[in-house]
């Protein structure tokens, strides 16, 4: 365990039990989301490649416009 994580757990251990439970649930939820991200991302590679290829074709054909962040 890193020093930073140990320090975070020590600080969390001083919270009331209810807040500790909420924090633990949030951490576990975040870790589960991270575990789901890798397979979801790897499964989407073909679709992302198709979209990127389509965007490049449109750009090369002059069918795109430069994005003006100030106009958003």
VENURLIN-V867676 format. One record per residue. N is the residue number from 0. PHI is phi in degrees with one decimal (none if undefined). NEAR is the number of other ideal C-beta (glycine too) atoms within 12 Angstrom. D_CENTER is the distance of its C-alpha to the mean C-alpha in Angstrom with 2 decimals. Layout:
n = {N | N}
phi = {PHI | PHI}
near = {NEAR | NEAR}
d_center = {D_CENTER | D_CENTER}
//
This chain:
n = {0 | 1 | 2 | 3 | 4 | 5 | 6 | 7 | 8 | 9 | 10 | 11 | 12 | 13 | 14 | 15 | 16 | 17 | 18 | 19 | 20 | 21 | 22 | 23 | 24 | 25 | 26 | 27 | 28 | 29 | 30 | 31 | 32 | 33 | 34 | 35 | 36 | 37 | 38 | 39 | 40 | 41 | 42 | 43 | 44 | 45 | 46 | 47 | 48 | 49 | 50 | 51 | 52 | 53 | 54 | 55 | 56 | 57 | 58 | 59 | 60 | 61 | 62 | 63 | 64 | 65 | 66 | 67 | 68 | 69 | 70 | 71}
phi = {none | -75.5 | -61.4 | -64.0 | -67.8 | -60.3 | -63.0 | -63.9 | -65.7 | -62.6 | -65.2 | -65.1 | -66.6 | -89.1 | -74.9 | -60.6 | -52.3 | -59.5 | -69.3 | -62.2 | -63.0 | -63.9 | -65.0 | -61.8 | -63.4 | -65.8 | -64.2 | -63.1 | -64.0 | -64.8 | -63.9 | -64.9 | -63.8 | -62.0 | -65.6 | -77.3 | -64.3 | -57.5 | -63.6 | -63.6 | -67.1 | -66.9 | -73.2 | -95.2 | -58.5 | -63.5 | -65.8 | -64.2 | -63.4 | -60.7 | -64.2 | -65.6 | -61.7 | -63.0 | -63.3 | -64.5 | -60.4 | -64.2 | -63.8 | -65.2 | -85.9 | 74.8 | -97.8 | -121.7 | -123.7 | -67.2 | -83.1 | -105.4 | -58.2 | -71.8 | -90.0 | -75.9}
near = {9 | 8 | 9 | 10 | 12 | 12 | 13 | 17 | 18 | 14 | 14 | 20 | 15 | 13 | 16 | 11 | 12 | 10 | 15 | 18 | 14 | 15 | 21 | 19 | 14 | 15 | 18 | 14 | 14 | 14 | 13 | 13 | 14 | 14 | 13 | 14 | 14 | 13 | 12 | 14 | 14 | 12 | 12 | 15 | 14 | 12 | 14 | 15 | 12 | 13 | 14 | 15 | 14 | 16 | 15 | 14 | 14 | 14 | 15 | 11 | 10 | 9 | 11 | 13 | 9 | 9 | 9 | 7 | 6 | 6 | 7 | 5}
d_center = {23.08 | 22.37 | 24.33 | 21.37 | 20.22 | 23.91 | 24.40 | 21.53 | 23.06 | 26.47 | 25.52 | 23.94 | 27.12 | 29.14 | 27.45 | 29.33 | 28.73 | 27.10 | 24.46 | 23.95 | 23.40 | 20.86 | 18.95 | 19.23 | 18.00 | 14.87 | 14.22 | 15.07 | 12.89 | 9.76 | 11.21 | 11.99 | 8.60 | 7.65 | 11.03 | 10.59 | 7.71 | 10.26 | 13.10 | 11.58 | 10.52 | 13.95 | 15.75 | 14.70 | 16.07 | 19.47 | 18.40 | 16.31 | 19.41 | 21.66 | 19.92 | 19.95 | 23.59 | 24.49 | 23.12 | 25.10 | 28.18 | 28.05 | 27.67 | 30.57 | 32.61 | 32.27 | 30.51 | 27.70 | 27.84 | 26.46 | 23.85 | 25.36 | 22.77 | 25.75 | 26.54 | 23.29}
//
